[in-house]
Amino acid sequence: MSVATSESSQMHVEAWLPYNYTGRYVTTTNRGLGGCILYNEIDYTSSLGFASIGMNAGFNGSTAEPMLNNPNAIEDYAYRSVHTGTVAGKALTSAFYEAPARKAYYLGCSSGGRQGFKEAQDFPDDFDGILAGAPALGLARIVSWGAYLFQQVGEPSSDSFLPPELWAVVYDEVLRQCDKLDGAADGLLEDPDMCNFTPEVLICGKGGKEGCLTSSQAAAVRGVFSPFYGLDGKLLYPQMSPGINTRRLLPFYLDGNPSPLAVDWFRHIVYNDTTWDGRSFTLQDAATALAQNPFNVETWNGDLSAFASHGGKLLTYHGQQDWVIPPEISQLYYAHVARTMAKPPHELDEFYRLFFVSGMDHCRGGDGAWAIGQDLGAGAGKGSEENALMALVRWVEEGVPPEVLRGAKLAGDGATPEYWRAHCRWPKKNRYVGPGAFTEESAWMCE
């Protein structure tokens, strides 16, 4: 159904109302800069007995083009569509089942993760529980960071550019230097913060050799794995995590083309100029984008006291192999909340829990035990012990918070677990303590 978001704009809301309704309501939203309904998330949550409401962002499509010279569309994208759609979805659910839902939940990842935090910050009464994955917090800075990465590696003709086979060499060297820091040589970094990667060891000697880097290429790798600072010398965005598998990074940031996310944002939102070229990006562009911050799309308010007072629970996760949004941004926001609310981790734990998932790419997929029940096909069970969404339900409805998020490493069929691993609640970190193989869940400990 269509729902007005202003006198001159509207959004589309879709409801899947199951026969096996549990009295639970859930809102699902969007990804990236697009506005499309995510039907797989509606399918997933309705199969679990939720009255599942999906909505577009006030527009359809997979790019920001509808936001060109369109403040209403930008406002819908930033926050308004989720709140408006949730109000409408709750009313529709109540009318259909002839009673209000017992509890209201939110599920989203990436831009959808950011929208979940936006709800907790600005509309704290909308949801009892929020599951927010890989949140695009600091969105006006993410786009500039993507443009910065292109500047580090350049175009294919640049001396600093690395072809795919050399990024594979870089990945192998990261593992050689850092894989065992968590106690196990399993091809994963449980704690990328411990990895002080030194790409310069790959620089070719005088005679040269196959699979080595020039000085310019090593400098580019160093830039990719370094924080991004603004004109004033202050941190704009954290480094690319050294835990990522750079074999899967190429098509988005390091393929010799300006970041499509950056180009989309600057053309259609910052400058309203469809000829803007990402190759011309400067730190002044980054400053302009951050100062603009339309409708506070940055989503960086550190005061969650109203959400906590309402009794809300915020469960968030971020993959340590995330190559779209560095996992460190979730650390930085967590610290921002702790400072703003003057609460140590054990007090934040009462309403806000953060989990880092080794071997998880952006939202799903990856080399490790990434399947935590975050979406359709991302888990091997529907119980609260192996399903993040149902763990959130248990926390909200029974007062039992998750101490770990159990994830499955899926086999080639995409369904059968090869092994399980318990991912730790931040700021605890996973360590291999043995005995047994790294595939044994009991061989790991949160410390």
Secondary structure, 3 states (H helix, E strand, C coil): CEEEEECCEEEEEEEECCCCCCCEEEEECCCCCCCCCCHHHHHHHHHCCEEEEEECCCCCCCCCHHHCCCHHHHHHHHHHHHHHHHHHHHHHHHHHHCCCCCEEEEEEECHHHHHHHHHHHHCCCCCCEEEEECCCCCHHHHHHHHHHHHHHHCCCCCCCCCCHHHHHHHHHHHHHHHHHHHCCCCCCCCCHHHCCCCHHHHECCCCCCCCCECHHHHHHHHHHCCCEECCCCCEEECCCCCCCCCCCCCCCCCCCCCCHHHHHHHHHHHCCCCCCCHHHCCHHHHHHHHHHCHHHCCCCCCCCHHHHHCCCEEEEEEECCCCCCCCHHHHHHHHHHHHHHCCCHHHHCCCEEEEEECCCCCCCCCCCCCECCCCCCCCCCCCCCCCHHHHHHHHHHHCCCCCEEEEEEECCCCCCEEEEEEEEECCCCEEECCCCCCCCHHHEEEC
